[in-house]
């Protein structure tokens, strides 16, 4: 970052969310992507991850079945095949990473417009 720049420093943020609606099919995926596109940060969703807390931050532990995708792409999000009860790990990096993670988590846990 250059001196006098108004850019915020890049930060990392994480969260988890449980899918409460029937799953993330086309319509809910579009809602999720529209939300993700409002943020400058890179945002990713993962399934099949173990999660642990380290120094107050959630850390994903990949296993043989884990899968990570860009939250700003329809085909990527659909390949998660996230059904009701699926726990998603959300991670973001960028100037608005915390806000992005919080908004994506809230949207998923609200049912993505289907409850």
Backbone as numpy.savetxt, mean C-alpha at the origin, in Angstrom:
# Nx Ny Nz CAx CAy CAz Cx Cy Cz
18.70 17.08 -1.83 17.86 18.26 -1.83 18.75 19.49 -1.83
18.44 20.46 -2.66 19.24 21.66 -2.77 18.82 22.69 -1.72
19.79 23.52 -1.35 19.51 24.56 -0.38 18.42 25.49 -0.91
17.46 25.81 -0.06 16.38 26.69 -0.46 15.26 25.97 -1.19
15.41 24.68 -1.39 14.39 23.90 -2.08 13.18 23.71 -1.17
12.00 23.70 -1.75 10.79 23.49 -0.96 10.40 22.02 -0.92
11.21 21.15 -1.53 10.91 19.72 -1.53 11.06 19.16 -0.13
10.15 18.22 0.21 10.26 17.52 1.47 11.27 16.38 1.28
12.00 16.03 2.32 12.93 14.91 2.19 12.16 13.60 2.01
12.75 12.66 1.27 12.11 11.36 1.05 12.09 10.59 2.37
10.97 10.01 2.66 10.83 9.19 3.86 10.23 7.86 3.47
10.37 6.89 4.35 9.76 5.58 4.13 8.66 5.40 5.17
7.59 4.75 4.76 6.49 4.47 5.68 5.90 3.11 5.33
5.36 2.45 6.33 4.75 1.14 6.13 3.44 1.04 6.92
2.61 0.10 6.49 1.36 -0.16 7.18 0.86 -1.54 6.75
-0.08 -2.07 7.48 -0.77 -3.28 7.05 -2.26 -2.99 7.02
-2.97 -3.70 6.17 -4.42 -3.55 6.07 -5.01 -4.90 5.71
-6.17 -5.19 6.26 -6.87 -6.42 5.95 -8.04 -6.12 5.03
-8.14 -6.86 3.94 -9.23 -6.69 2.99 -10.52 -7.14 3.66
-11.51 -6.24 3.77 -12.75 -6.56 4.46 -13.93 -6.76 3.50
-13.79 -6.31 2.27 -14.86 -6.53 1.30 -14.63 -7.90 0.65
-15.34 -8.21 -0.43 -15.21 -9.51 -1.09 -13.84 -9.74 -1.69
-13.10 -8.69 -1.93 -11.77 -8.81 -2.50 -11.46 -7.63 -3.39
-10.22 -7.57 -3.85 -9.81 -6.45 -4.70 -9.90 -6.90 -6.15
-11.11 -6.78 -6.69 -11.35 -7.05 -8.12 -11.30 -5.70 -8.84
-11.77 -5.63 -10.07 -11.57 -4.44 -10.92 -12.05 -3.13 -10.29
-13.28 -3.07 -9.81 -13.82 -1.80 -9.29 -13.06 -1.32 -8.05
-12.86 -2.17 -7.04 -12.08 -1.71 -5.89 -10.62 -1.40 -6.24
-10.07 -2.14 -7.19 -8.69 -1.86 -7.61 -8.59 -0.47 -8.21
-9.57 -0.08 -8.99 -9.57 1.27 -9.58 -9.63 2.34 -8.50
-10.45 2.11 -7.46 -10.52 3.07 -6.35 -9.17 3.19 -5.66
-8.55 2.05 -5.42 -7.26 2.03 -4.75 -6.20 2.77 -5.58
-6.18 2.52 -6.86 -5.20 3.14 -7.75 -5.43 4.65 -7.84
-6.70 5.07 -7.95 -6.99 6.51 -7.97 -6.45 7.19 -6.72
-6.60 6.53 -5.60 -6.07 7.09 -4.35 -4.53 7.13 -4.40
-3.91 6.05 -4.82 -2.44 5.98 -4.86 -1.86 7.04 -5.79
-2.54 7.31 -6.90 -2.03 8.28 -7.87 -2.05 9.72 -7.37
-2.72 9.96 -6.25 -2.75 11.30 -5.66 -1.45 11.64 -4.94
-0.58 10.65 -4.77 0.65 10.85 -4.00 1.88 10.74 -4.90
2.89 11.52 -4.57 4.14 11.49 -5.32 4.98 10.26 -4.97
4.80 9.74 -3.80 5.61 8.61 -3.33 5.41 7.37 -4.18
6.42 6.52 -4.20 6.29 5.19 -4.77 5.57 4.36 -3.73
4.51 3.67 -4.14 3.69 2.90 -3.20 3.60 1.47 -3.71
3.82 0.52 -2.79 3.77 -0.90 -3.14 2.85 -1.65 -2.20
2.22 -2.69 -2.72 1.39 -3.59 -1.93 2.01 -4.98 -2.02
2.00 -5.70 -0.90 2.56 -7.05 -0.87 1.58 -7.98 -0.18
1.57 -9.22 -0.64 0.81 -10.29 0.02 1.78 -11.40 0.37
1.40 -12.22 1.34 2.21 -13.38 1.70 3.45 -13.03 2.49
3.50 -11.86 3.07 4.66 -11.43 3.83 4.43 -11.69 5.32
5.48 -12.09 6.00 5.46 -12.04 7.44 5.77 -10.60 7.82
5.27 -10.14 8.93 5.49 -8.75 9.33 5.97 -8.73 10.78
7.00 -7.93 11.02 7.45 -7.73 12.40 7.77 -6.25 12.60
7.77 -5.83 13.85 8.08 -4.44 14.15 9.53 -4.32 14.58
10.25 -3.40 13.96 11.66 -3.14 14.29 11.81 -1.64 14.47
12.24 -1.23 15.63 12.43 0.20 15.94 11.19 1.03 15.61
10.01 0.51 15.92 8.77 1.24 15.71 8.26 1.25 14.29
8.92 0.53 13.40 8.54 0.49 11.98 8.20 -0.95 11.60
7.10 -1.14 10.85 6.77 -2.47 10.37 7.72 -2.87 9.26
8.21 -4.10 9.32 9.13 -4.61 8.32 8.54 -5.90 7.76
8.51 -6.00 6.42 7.99 -7.20 5.77 9.09 -8.24 5.67
8.72 -9.47 5.96 9.66 -10.59 5.85 9.15 -11.47 4.71
9.81 -11.43 3.55 9.34 -12.23 2.41 9.46 -13.73 2.69
8.57 -14.49 2.07 8.68 -15.94 2.11 8.45 -16.46 0.69
8.37 -17.76 0.54 8.26 -18.35 -0.80 7.01 -17.92 -1.55
5.95 -17.55 -0.83 4.68 -17.20 -1.46 4.44 -15.69 -1.54
5.40 -14.88 -1.14 5.17 -13.44 -1.11 5.22 -12.84 -2.52
4.51 -11.71 -2.65 4.35 -11.07 -3.95 4.20 -9.58 -3.73
5.00 -8.75 -4.42 4.98 -7.30 -4.23 4.71 -6.61 -5.56
3.77 -5.64 -5.54 3.40 -4.95 -6.78 3.30 -3.44 -6.57
3.39 -2.71 -7.68 3.21 -1.27 -7.68 1.73 -0.96 -7.49
1.41 -0.14 -6.50 0.01 0.18 -6.19 -0.61 1.16 -7.17
0.14 1.61 -8.17 -0.37 2.58 -9.13 -0.68 1.95 -10.48
-0.67 0.63 -10.56 -0.95 -0.04 -11.84 -2.06 -1.05 -11.71
-3.07 -0.97 -12.58 -4.25 -1.83 -12.48 -3.90 -3.31 -12.60
-3.10 -3.67 -13.59 -2.77 -5.08 -13.76 -1.96 -5.61 -12.59
-1.08 -4.78 -12.07 -0.28 -5.18 -10.91 -1.17 -5.47 -9.71
-2.07 -4.55 -9.41 -2.94 -4.71 -8.25 -3.85 -5.93 -8.41
-4.36 -6.14 -9.60 -5.23 -7.30 -9.82 -4.50 -8.62 -9.64
-3.21 -8.65 -9.95 -2.46 -9.92 -9.81 -2.27 -10.33 -8.36
-2.55 -9.43 -7.41 -2.47 -9.80 -6.00 -3.51 -10.87 -5.64
-4.62 -10.88 -6.37 -5.72 -11.81 -6.09 -6.10 -11.76 -4.62
-6.20 -10.55 -4.08 -6.49 -10.35 -2.66 -7.97 -10.53 -2.40
-8.31 -11.55 -1.64 -9.70 -11.83 -1.28 -9.96 -11.37 0.15
-11.22 -11.47 0.56 -11.59 -11.06 1.90 -10.71 -11.78 2.92
-10.17 -11.01 3.85 -9.31 -11.55 4.89 -7.83 -11.51 4.56
-7.48 -11.19 3.32 -6.07 -11.08 2.95 -5.44 -9.90 3.67
-4.28 -10.12 4.25 -3.53 -9.04 4.89 -2.53 -8.51 3.88
-2.62 -7.21 3.60 -1.72 -6.56 2.66 -0.70 -5.74 3.44
0.54 -5.79 3.00 1.60 -4.96 3.54 1.76 -3.79 2.59
1.68 -2.58 3.09 1.78 -1.36 2.28 3.11 -0.70 2.62
3.90 -0.40 1.60 5.10 0.37 1.86 5.23 1.46 0.82
5.74 2.59 1.27 5.86 3.76 0.40 7.17 4.47 0.71
7.68 5.13 -0.32 8.87 5.94 -0.15 8.73 7.21 -0.97
8.90 8.33 -0.29 8.78 9.62 -0.95 8.40 10.69 0.06
8.21 11.89 -0.42 7.95 13.02 0.47 6.63 12.91 1.22
5.66 12.20 0.64 4.35 12.06 1.29 4.02 10.60 1.62
5.06 9.84 1.92 4.91 8.39 2.15 3.96 8.08 3.30
4.09 8.78 4.43 3.22 8.49 5.59 1.76 8.75 5.23
1.49 9.88 4.60 0.12 10.20 4.21 -0.43 9.16 3.23
0.41 8.73 2.30 -0.01 7.74 1.31 -0.36 6.41 1.98
0.51 5.93 2.86 0.24 4.67 3.56 -1.04 4.75 4.38
-1.20 5.84 5.10 -2.40 6.00 5.93 -3.67 6.02 5.09
-3.63 6.71 3.96 -4.82 6.81 3.09 -5.15 5.47 2.44
-4.14 4.75 1.97 -4.36 3.45 1.35 -4.90 2.46 2.38
-4.31 2.45 3.57 -4.79 1.56 4.64 -6.25 1.86 4.97
-6.58 3.12 5.14 -7.95 3.50 5.49 -8.93 3.09 4.40
-8.54 3.27 3.15 -9.42 2.91 2.04 -9.67 1.40 2.00
-8.61 0.61 2.16 -8.77 -0.85 2.14 -9.63 -1.29 3.30
-9.37 -0.76 4.48 -10.12 -1.19 5.67 -11.54 -0.64 5.70
-11.86 0.33 4.83 -13.23 0.83 4.74 -14.07 -0.02 3.79
-13.44 -0.95 3.10 -14.18 -1.83 2.18 -14.12 -1.40 0.73
-13.32 -0.40 0.41 -13.15 0.05 -0.96 -14.49 0.32 -1.65
-15.39 0.98 -0.91 -16.68 1.38 -1.48 -17.69 0.27 -1.62
-17.41 -0.90 -1.02 -18.33 -2.03 -1.18 -19.04 -2.44 0.10
-18.85 -1.74 1.19 -19.54 -2.11 2.43 -20.65 -1.14 2.73
